[in-house]
């Protein structure tokens, strides 16, 4: 983490954003006090999703409902005669 003054952050804001995009983190100081942190954006990925789902306790009722919805959505559609001839 790089410490910078608020004045320096203001003067070099565009360059700081570019560096943050590349993964660098900045601690912004004003009068010797930490006032802000500029960090790279959180990048969601499959690992984060798997981690989130792994912390959830299974709900049997929800699983049953989900299975019924899945079956309903994937059943073959009946084809109707567009001219009404039976």
Secondary structure in CASP SS format (residue, H / E / C, confidence):
PFRMAT SS
TARGET T0000
AUTHOR 0000-0000-0000
METHOD secondary structure of the structure
MODEL  1
X C 1.00
X E 1.00
X E 1.00
X E 1.00
X E 1.00
X H 1.00
X H 1.00
X H 1.00
X H 1.00
X H 1.00
X H 1.00
X C 1.00
X H 1.00
X H 1.00
X H 1.00
X H 1.00
X H 1.00
X H 1.00
X H 1.00
X H 1.00
X H 1.00
X C 1.00
X C 1.00
X C 1.00
X C 1.00
X E 1.00
X E 1.00
X E 1.00
X E 1.00
X E 1.00
X C 1.00
X C 1.00
X E 1.00
X E 1.00
X E 1.00
X E 1.00
X E 1.00
X E 1.00
X C 1.00
X C 1.00
X C 1.00
X C 1.00
X C 1.00
X C 1.00
X C 1.00
X H 1.00
X H 1.00
X H 1.00
X H 1.00
X H 1.00
X H 1.00
X H 1.00
X H 1.00
X H 1.00
X C 1.00
X C 1.00
X C 1.00
X C 1.00
X C 1.00
X H 1.00
X H 1.00
X H 1.00
X H 1.00
X H 1.00
X H 1.00
X H 1.00
X H 1.00
X H 1.00
X H 1.00
X H 1.00
X H 1.00
X H 1.00
X H 1.00
X H 1.00
X C 1.00
X C 1.00
X C 1.00
X C 1.00
X C 1.00
X C 1.00
X C 1.00
X C 1.00
X C 1.00
X C 1.00
X C 1.00
X C 1.00
END
